[in-house]
């Protein structure tokens, strides 16, 4: 049993390392679900499930390993007189190292901050590459609701999708179910829908009450273009609020630069946008 425990600990540890690396570089959940992202044939959900279950196995093996090696472990915190001396040199070094990594992560100390920033870079890069959903959990919307939100003519979609080889019997079926039945991602289905049906005339873009998915990765220039806002006015407003920025800076970059958060930047832009909209109405 001792050998089985040790081998299980090693093998489970290897799998945990692999799943940790995979989850570290994968796009965020909303993008992974929208693009039906898969690595080695497994979805992000499946990778996450493996990480949790094998992690539980690793924990159980670690407890058993500690049980079978209790005497050697206790010897590490004993002095030469075979007396318990938990705060010896080895224990102190291990304790300080663990505390530094744990607490240092909370205070963005190196090298933990670099690890976190690198993970954010991988995620943001993947998000841009595979594309953000038009809104949160768009893939779970019924076709009827999705068309309404995306200003697509539902009747035209229902008539023209079959011509693309996609059969839809009920408009209340979710976008995800339709896509999966035809071996497509929700994102690919949407691209087909955009070409299959004319887009209704959109209403003037209104700045959202809450940041949409991926808002933090958008540049100030792209935000202004999306919501028809004067770029220089928004830049000046940010500067007056203590967030000097360039047009190519992302919301997240501005927040990090000034030890703030993307939500604070969002609220400044939102207030400026609402003021501009109100002035245009009057």
C-alpha positions in Angstrom: 0.0 0.0 0.0 2.9 2.3 0.7 4.2 1.9 -2.9 0.7 2.4 -4.3 0.3 5.6 -2.3 3.7 7.0 -3.4 3.1 6.2 -7.1 -0.4 7.6 -7.0 1.0 10.8 -5.4 3.5 11.1 -8.2 1.2 10.3 -11.1 -1.7 12.5 -9.7 0.9 15.3 -9.2 2.0 15.1 -12.9 -1.6 15.3 -14.1 -2.3 18.2 -11.8 0.7 20.0 -13.2 -0.6 19.4 -16.7 -4.1 20.6 -16.0 -2.8 23.6 -14.1 -0.7 24.7 -17.1 -3.7 24.1 -19.5 -6.1 26.1 -17.3 -3.4 28.8 -17.0 -3.3 29.4 -20.7 -6.9 28.8 -21.7 -9.2 31.7 -22.6 -11.7 32.8 -20.0 -14.8 30.7 -19.6 -17.2 33.0 -21.5 -14.9 32.9 -24.6 -14.2 29.2 -24.3 -18.0 28.4 -24.1 -18.8 30.7 -27.0 -16.1 29.5 -29.3 -16.4 25.9 -28.0 -12.7 25.9 -27.4 -11.0 22.5 -27.0 -7.5 21.4 -26.3 -6.6 17.8 -27.2 -10.3 17.3 -27.7 -11.3 18.4 -24.2 -13.3 21.5 -23.3 -12.4 23.9 -20.6 -15.1 22.4 -18.4 -13.7 18.9 -18.8 -10.1 20.2 -18.1 -11.5 21.8 -15.0 -13.3 18.7 -13.9 -10.2 16.6 -14.2 -8.2 19.2 -12.3 -10.7 19.0 -9.4 -11.1 15.2 -9.3 -7.4 14.4 -9.7 -6.7 17.1 -7.1 -8.9 15.3 -4.7 -7.1 12.1 -5.4 -3.8 13.9 -4.9 -5.0 15.3 -1.5 -6.0 11.8 -0.4 -2.7 10.3 -1.5 -0.9 13.1 0.3 -2.7 12.3 3.5 -1.9 8.6 3.2 1.7 9.4 2.3 2.0 11.6 5.4 0.5 8.7 7.5 3.0 6.2 6.1 5.9 8.6 6.5 4.9 10.1 9.8 8.2 9.2 11.6 10.5 10.6 9.0 8.4 13.8 8.9 8.5 14.2 12.6 12.3 13.7 12.5 12.5 16.9 10.4 11.2 18.9 13.4 13.3 17.3 16.0 16.7 18.4 17.3 19.7 16.2 17.9 18.4 15.2 21.3 15.3 13.7 19.6 13.1 16.4 21.1 10.4 18.3 19.2 11.8 21.6 18.0 9.3 22.6 15.2 10.9 26.0 14.6 14.2 24.7 13.4 16.1 26.1 10.4 14.5 23.8 7.8 11.0 24.4 9.1 11.5 28.2 9.3 12.7 28.3 5.7 9.8 26.3 4.5 7.3 28.4 6.5 8.8 31.7 5.3 8.8 30.5 1.7 5.2 29.4 1.9 4.1 32.6 3.6 6.0 34.8 1.2 4.3 33.2 -1.8 0.9 33.3 -0.2 1.0 36.8 1.2 3.1 38.1 -1.6 0.5 37.1 -4.1 -2.1 39.3 -2.3 0.3 42.3 -2.4 1.6 41.7 -5.9 5.1 41.0 -4.9 7.6 39.4 -7.3 7.8 36.9 -8.7 4.2 36.0 -8.0 3.0 39.2 -9.7 4.8 38.3 -12.9 3.2 34.8 -12.8 -0.3 36.4 -12.4 0.4 39.0 -15.1 1.6 36.3 -17.5 -1.5 34.3 -16.9 -3.6 37.4 -17.6 -1.7 38.0 -20.8 -2.3 34.4 -22.0 -6.0 34.7 -21.2 -6.5 38.1 -22.8 -4.5 37.1 -25.9 -6.7 33.9 -26.2 -9.9 36.0 -25.7 -8.9 38.3 -28.6 -7.9 35.4 -30.8 -11.1 33.4 -30.3 -13.5 36.3 -29.9 -15.8 37.6 -27.1 -19.4 36.6 -27.1 -21.8 39.4 -27.9 -23.1 39.2 -24.3 -22.8 37.0 -21.3 -23.8 33.3 -21.8 -25.2 34.2 -25.3 -24.9 30.5 -26.2 -27.6 29.7 -23.6 -30.1 32.1 -25.1 -32.9 30.7 -27.3 -32.6 31.4 -31.0 -35.6 33.8 -30.6 -34.0 35.8 -27.8 -30.6 35.8 -29.5 -32.0 37.2 -32.7 -33.8 39.9 -30.8 -30.7 40.9 -28.9 -28.5 40.8 -32.1 -31.2 42.6 -34.2 -31.5 39.7 -36.6 -34.8 39.0 -38.4 -36.0 35.7 -36.8 -38.2 34.8 -39.7 -35.4 35.2 -42.2 -33.1 33.2 -39.9 -35.6 30.3 -39.7 -36.0 30.3 -43.4 -32.4 30.7 -44.5 -30.5 28.6 -42.0 -31.8 25.3 -43.5 -30.2 26.4 -46.8 -26.9 26.4 -44.9 -27.5 22.8 -43.8 -28.7 23.8 -40.3 -32.2 22.5 -39.4 -34.1 24.4 -36.6 -37.4 23.1 -35.6 -38.1 25.4 -32.7 -37.1 29.0 -32.2 -37.0 28.4 -28.5 -34.1 25.9 -28.9 -30.9 27.4 -27.5 -28.1 28.5 -29.7 -25.7 26.0 -28.0 -28.0 23.1 -28.8 -28.4 24.1 -32.4 -24.7 24.5 -32.8 -23.8 21.2 -31.1 -26.3 19.2 -33.3 -24.4 20.5 -36.3 -20.9 20.2 -35.0 -20.5 23.9 -34.8 -19.5 26.3 -32.1 -22.0 29.0 -31.1 -19.6 31.5 -32.6 -19.5 29.7 -36.0 -23.3 29.5 -35.9 -23.6 33.2 -35.3 -21.2 34.0 -38.2 -23.5 31.9 -40.5 -26.6 33.6 -39.2 -25.1 37.0 -39.9 -24.7 36.1 -43.6 -27.9 34.2 -43.8 -30.2 37.0 -42.7 -30.3 40.7 -43.1 -29.7 42.7 -40.0 -32.5 44.9 -38.8 -31.8 48.6 -38.4 -30.0 49.0 -35.1 -31.0 51.6 -32.6 -28.4 54.1 -31.6 -25.8 52.5 -29.3 -26.5 53.3 -25.7 -23.7 52.9 -23.1 -24.4 49.8 -20.9 -25.2 50.1 -17.3 -22.7 47.4 -16.5 -19.5 46.4 -18.4 -20.1 43.7 -21.1 -17.9 40.7 -21.3 -14.4 41.6 -22.4 -14.8 45.3 -21.7 -11.6 45.5 -19.8 -9.6 44.4 -22.9 -11.1 47.1 -25.1 -9.1 50.2 -25.9 -10.5 53.7 -25.3 -10.5 54.2 -29.1 -12.6 51.1 -29.8 -15.0 52.0 -27.0 -15.6 55.5 -28.4 -16.1 54.1 -31.9 -18.6 51.5 -30.6 -20.7 54.0 -28.7 -20.2 57.0 -30.9 -18.3 59.0 -28.2 -15.8 61.8 -28.9 -12.4 60.3 -28.2 -10.7 63.4 -27.0 -13.6 64.3 -24.7 -13.3 60.8 -23.0 -9.5 61.1 -22.7 -9.8 64.5 -21.1 -12.5 63.2 -18.7 -10.3 60.3 -17.7 -7.3 62.7 -17.2 -9.4 65.0 -15.0 -10.3 62.0 -12.9 -6.6 61.1 -12.4 -6.5 58.4 -15.1 -4.2 59.9 -17.9 -4.5 57.5 -20.9 -3.8 57.1 -24.6 -6.4 56.0 -27.1 -4.7 52.6 -27.5 -4.7 51.9 -23.7 -7.1 49.2 -22.6 -9.5 49.8 -19.6 -7.6 47.1 -17.7 -4.2 48.6 -18.4 -5.4 52.0 -17.2 -6.7 50.5 -13.9 -3.5 48.6 -13.2 -1.4 51.6 -14.0 -3.1 53.7 -11.3 -3.6 50.9 -8.7 -7.3 50.9 -9.4 -9.7 48.5 -11.2 -11.4 48.4 -14.5 -14.8 49.1 -12.9 -13.6 52.5 -11.7 -12.5 53.4 -15.3 -15.8 52.0 -16.6 -17.9 54.2 -14.3 -15.9 57.4 -15.4 -16.6 56.6 -19.1 -20.2 55.7 -18.3 -20.9 59.0 -16.5 -19.3 60.9 -19.4 -21.3 59.0 -22.0 -24.6 59.6 -20.2 -23.8 63.3 -19.9 -23.1 63.5 -23.6 -26.3 61.6 -24.5 -28.4 63.8 -22.3 -26.8 67.0 -23.8 -27.6 65.7 -27.3 -31.3 65.1 -26.4 -31.8 68.6 -24.9 
